[in-house]
Amino acid sequence: MTQSQPLSDQRGREKHKLRISLTDRCNFRCPYCMPEDPVWQPRERLLSFEELERLSTLFVTRLGITHIRLTGGEPLLRKNIEHLVSRLQLLREQGLQRISLTSNGILLPKLAGKLQQAGLDDVNISLDTLDAERFLRLSGGRSTPQEVIDGIHAARAAGLRVKLNTVVIRGYNDADVLPLLEWAIKEDLPLRFIEFMPLDGSGQWSRDKVVSEEEILATVGRSYQVERLAAGKEPATYYRLNEHYSLGIIPTISNPFCKSCNRLRLTATGELYACLFSATGRDLRGPLRESASDQQIEQIIRGHVWTKEAGYAVSQGYVERPITMHALGG
């Protein structure tokens, strides 16, 4: 295995996790992610599987990335995604430890088995409410909670580990905290509540719509005994409920985890973002298609990551930039 040098920024934060967006397209229109009238990138601007494989190999063998997560948009809309997973699987001998996926879940009944056989380890599935009417509002009228639940069952039946993500927005689904928690406990599924972040594509975010970690805990504490667990390297803070269930909360707004961030994001069009809240990224597609060497691309990546900002903890609120969450990847 090639010996890689740590990939770190000027604040000493080493990067070990890479999120790769496969497409900006999605079959939902969730308000915390998608603009109301999205304009999709032309397909020729998207990185090919061959380009993604080359970059992934470079990140793993030369830059020390150990975890890759495939995102979107909705990554399952990218045709033949299982073929990419099978190619990434070959990087395990060179240092890759985990291949993950983030999805809305409704295409998993068709694809979960293929993905597991190709080498996928786990999937994070977004489920923001069990109420059919509220689900229609949150998904833009595109689906039902039962379709997501069917995807969850398909993933588990295929042998994939499943974790649930719920973005909590005041006035949308803040009444669903306890029902979702109770359902997750009954199903023995890990659940993380996520504070609403200023990354939506239609300018709907405001602080008064953020249901904070403290508020979520207050709601949960009315029905469960809550014990905070020791902090780890995850963005979520974990709590043990009634001495047996572990609940995660990602408090990006009320308690940012920027000081320990070890993540990078690559868009479907080949822009590398060192921070989720960066105003600009660094183009890698251009050098790739202009026949740059691995050494040249490595230096571009290292230079961009070195200048990574302090993060949301220092510069809070909206970031003015052309790219929104559906294109950047969750």
N, C-alpha and C positions, 0 to 999 in steps of 0.2 A: 504494500500500500504506500502511495506517495505521502511523504511527510509534509503536512501543511503547517503554515505559520498561522497563529491566531489572527482572526479578522476582528479588529477592534476600532473603536472611535477614540477621539482625543480625551474623552472622559473615562476611559478605561473599561468601557462596557464591551465585552466580547460577544460576537454574534454566532449563534449556533442553529438558528431556526430561519428557514426561508419559506415564505408564502408565495406561491406562483399562481397568478390569475390566468385561467385558460381562455376566458371569454368575458366580454363586458355584457353579453346578452343574458337575460333572465326571463323566466316565465311568471315571476311575481312582480309586483310594484310596491314593495314595502316602503313606507314613507321615510324611514330612517336610513335608506340606502339609495333608492332610485329617484331620479327626476320624473316628473309627471309625463313628459314626452321625450324619452331618451332617443338620442341619435347614435346608432350603433357604428362601431368602427368597421371600415371595409375589411373583408376577410384577408386581403393581401397584406394588410398592416399587422395582422396577428402573427406572433412567432409560430413557426411550424414546430411539429413534434421533434424534428431533427435539431432545430435550433434550441428548443427547450432542453433536449437531452444533452447537447453540448454544454450549455450554461450550467445545468445541474451537475454534470460531471466536474466542471471547473470549480463550482462552489463546494462540492464535497471533497475533491482530491487536493485542491490547492488552497482552499479558504476555510476548511474546518466545519462546514455545515453538516449537522448530524440529523436534522429533522426537516422534512419537506412536507408542506401542506398545500394541496391543490384547492384553489378557490375560484371565484368568479366575480361578478355575475353568478350564474348557476353553472358550475363546472361540468355537470352531467349533460349539458347541452352540447358540449364539444364532442363531436363524433369520434368513436373509437378511443375514448379516454382510457379504456383498459389496456390498449397497446402502449400508451405512454407509461402507465403504471408498471407494466412488465419490463420496460426498458429501465425505469428508475430502480426496479428491484435488483438489477445487476450491480448497482452501486453499493449494495450492502457490504460486499467484500472490501470496499475501499473506504468505509467509514460511515455510510448512511445507516442510521439506526431505526428510523420510523418514516412511513409514508402515510399521510393522513388526508382527509377530505373534509371540506365544509360544504353543506348542501341544504336545500330546503326539503329534500327527501322524497319528492313525489315521483321521481324517476327511478328510485332504488328498487322497486319490485322487479324491474326489468334488468337492472345492471348490478345489483349487489353481489350476486354469485360470481359474475365475471370479474368484478373488481377484487373480490377476496382471492380468487384463484390467481389473479395477476400479481398479487402481493400487497394489496392495500391492508393496512393494519386497523384503522379506526375511522370513524366519521362523526363529525359534529353536525347535528341537525337542528335547524332553527324551528322552534315551536313557540309562538308568542301568545297563544290563547287556545283554549279548548272550546270556546264559544263560537258557534258557526257564524253568527252575524258579525261579531267583532273580527273574526278571521277574514271574512270577505273584505272588510274595511282595511285591514292591515295588509292583505296580500293584493289589494287592488282588484278584488273581485275575480281572482284567478283560480281559486281552489277552495278546499275545505280542510278542516283539521283532520278528518278521517283519512284523507289521502296522505297526509304527512305521517300519521300513525301507522298506516299500512307500510310506508317506506321504512319506518323505524323497525317494525316487526320483520320486514324482509332483510334488513341489514343484520339484525341479531340472528335470524335463522341461518344466514350465510356465514356466521362466525365472526362478524366484524364487531369490534367494541363501539358502543354508541354513547355519545354525550349530548345532552340537550342544551341549547342556548336560547335564552329569552331576553330580548331587549324590552325594558319596562319604560313605557311612556305615559306620563300623566294625562288622563283624559282619553286614553286609548285602551290600555290593558292593565292599568294599575290594580284593578279589582281582581285580576287573575293570578296574583302572586300565590295566594294560598291554594286555590284549585289546582294550579299547575304543580305546585310542590307536592300536594297530596297525591296527585296522579303519578308523579315521578317516583315517589316513595313506594307506592303500590306496585309499580312496574319494575322497581329496583333499577332505576336509570339515574345516572349522575345528571345533575341540573346546575346550570350557572345562570344567575340573573346578571344582566349587563345594563349599566347606566346608559341612557340615551346620550349619544355623542354628537357634536356639531359637524357631522360628516354627510348629512342627507343632501340630496340633490335639488331640493326645492325650497330651501331656506326656512323650513318649519321649526328648526331647533330653537329653543330658548331655555334659559335656566329654570324657568318655572315648570317646564315639562319634564325636567329631570327628577326621577324618583331615586333619591340617594340611597347609598348603602345603609345609612342610619335608619331611614324610613322603612326600607325593606326588612331590616332586622326587627324593627318595632312591630311590624305586621306579623312576621314569623314568630316573634316572641310571645305573642298572645295565645298561640296554640302549641308551641314547642319549647322545651328547655334548650337554650342555645349556649354553646361553649365554643369560643374562638380557638382555632388550632394554630400551631406554630407556623409562621410565615415561611413559604418556600420560594422558588424561583418563578412560579406561575404568576400571571397577571391577576388571577383571582385570589381573593382571601377566602379561606375555607372555615366553615363552622360545623360542629357536630351537633346534630339535633337529636334530643332524647337518647343520647349516648350511643347512637348507632348509624344515623344517616349523615353523610357529608354533603353540605350545600356550599356552592361557590358563588361569590359575588365579585364582579369586576367593576371596581369603583373609579373608572377613568376620570370622571369629573370631580368627585368629592375627595378622592385620595389617589392621585395619579401614581403609577408605578414606573415612571420614566427612568428612575435611577438604576433600575435593574433590567431594563429592556434588552433582550438578546435577539430581536427579530428584524428581518428585512422583508421587503415586499417587491415583487417583480410583476409589473402589469402585463396584460395579454399582448400589448404592443411593444414590450421590451424596455420599459422605463423602470429603473431601480429606484425605490424610495427607501431611504434609511430610516425614516420616521413616518408613522401613520399620518402625522399632522404636518409633514413637510410641504412647503409651497411649491417646490419643484423636485423633479427626479433627475436621474442621469440616464441618458439614452444608451442602451446596449445593442439595440437592433441595428443601428447604423454601422457600428464597428463590426458586428457579426457579418453583415451583408457586404461589407467592404473588405472582407478577408483578413481582418485583424487576427493576430496570433493569440493563443491563450495567455501568453505573458502580457501582451498589451491590454487585453480585456481585464486580466487580473489587476493590473495597475490602475485602470479606470475605476474598478469596483473599490479597491482599497482607498483610493483618493476620495471617492464620494462618501464612503462609510466613515472615514476619518473625520470629516467635517459635520457629522450628524449633530443636529441641534440638541439642546437639553431636553426638549419635548414639551408636551402639553402642560407639565407642571410649571413651566416658566412663561410660556406664551399661550394663554387660554382664549377660548372662543373660536369663532369661524376663521378658517384660513382661505384667503382669496387664491383660487387656483382653478384651472379649467377641468381637472379631473375630479370626479366624485366617487363615493364609496363603491358603487357598483362596478366601476372600472378598476379601482385600486385593489380590491380584494379584501375580504374580512379578516 
